Amino acid sequence: MTGLEEVRAAAIDFDGTVSFFPDLANGRIYTKQCNVDGTAALNMYELKEIPMNPEVNSNAFVTRDEFD
């Protein structure tokens, strides 16, 4: 798949199962499923890079003495 327009045009099952459409060129994943009323629900998820070493705020922790 290359974009949202192709996902909108894609045929899916009417039983409510979620269909996944990866868009690797744009870093997105689209999902499409049939609702109970017969309409299609579309969702888009964007891929983000996870930082390897996030900063830890040492003020967010308490010492054992403070806990006791």
Secondary structure as a PSIPRED ss2 file (coil, helix, strand):
# PSIPRED VFORMAT (PSIPRED V4.0)

   1 M C   1.000  0.000  0.000
   2 T C   1.000  0.000  0.000
   3 G C   1.000  0.000  0.000
   4 L H   0.000  1.000  0.000
   5 E H   0.000  1.000  0.000
   6 E H   0.000  1.000  0.000
   7 V H   0.000  1.000  0.000
   8 R H   0.000  1.000  0.000
   9 A H   0.000  1.000  0.000
  10 A C   1.000  0.000  0.000
  11 A C   1.000  0.000  0.000
  12 I C   1.000  0.000  0.000
  13 D C   1.000  0.000  0.000
  14 F C   1.000  0.000  0.000
  15 D C   1.000  0.000  0.000
  16 G C   1.000  0.000  0.000
  17 T C   1.000  0.000  0.000
  18 V C   1.000  0.000  0.000
  19 S E   0.000  0.000  1.000
  20 F E   0.000  0.000  1.000
  21 F E   0.000  0.000  1.000
  22 P E   0.000  0.000  1.000
  23 D E   0.000  0.000  1.000
  24 L C   1.000  0.000  0.000
  25 A C   1.000  0.000  0.000
  26 N C   1.000  0.000  0.000
  27 G C   1.000  0.000  0.000
  28 R E   0.000  0.000  1.000
  29 I E   0.000  0.000  1.000
  30 Y E   0.000  0.000  1.000
  31 T E   0.000  0.000  1.000
  32 K E   0.000  0.000  1.000
  33 Q E   0.000  0.000  1.000
  34 C E   0.000  0.000  1.000
  35 N C   1.000  0.000  0.000
  36 V C   1.000  0.000  0.000
  37 D C   1.000  0.000  0.000
  38 G C   1.000  0.000  0.000
  39 T C   1.000  0.000  0.000
  40 A E   0.000  0.000  1.000
  41 A E   0.000  0.000  1.000
  42 L E   0.000  0.000  1.000
  43 N E   0.000  0.000  1.000
  44 M E   0.000  0.000  1.000
  45 Y E   0.000  0.000  1.000
  46 E E   0.000  0.000  1.000
  47 L C   1.000  0.000  0.000
  48 K C   1.000  0.000  0.000
  49 E C   1.000  0.000  0.000
  50 I C   1.000  0.000  0.000
  51 P C   1.000  0.000  0.000
  52 M C   1.000  0.000  0.000
  53 N C   1.000  0.000  0.000
  54 P C   1.000  0.000  0.000
  55 E C   1.000  0.000  0.000
  56 V C   1.000  0.000  0.000
  57 N C   1.000  0.000  0.000
  58 S H   0.000  1.000  0.000
  59 N H   0.000  1.000  0.000
  60 A H   0.000  1.000  0.000
  61 F C   1.000  0.000  0.000
  62 V C   1.000  0.000  0.000
  63 T C   1.000  0.000  0.000
  64 R H   0.000  1.000  0.000
  65 D H   0.000  1.000  0.000
  66 E H   0.000  1.000  0.000
  67 F H   0.000  1.000  0.000
  68 D C   1.000  0.000  0.000
